[in-house]
């Protein structure tokens, strides 16, 4: 059984973090459940208990993975811009 789950903060709406897991499923979690501040686009690692329940308060931002994914997205955008003759591709 996994000891943690990985989520990406898709967006923050009011006081709710909309998280997307590796399978693409969304989970809504109140921001107050987290000890550390979250930002959109951050990758977070959340430990799970023996019943696979996420322990949101112990979740932590994985800065290295966040930067890696951000760079990958920027590389894709740069590639799309090179193929777009009008140059109007925006992210």
CORMOHU-V125517 format. One line per field, one symbol per residue. phi: phi as a letter, one per 40 degrees, with the letter a starting at -180 (. if undefined). A space follows every 50 residues. Layout:
# CORMOHU-V125517
phi->???
This chain:
# CORMOHU-V125517
phi->.ccabbbbccabbfbbccbbcccgccbbbddccccbcbbdgccbbbcbcc bgccbdcccbccccccccccccccccccccccccccgbcbb
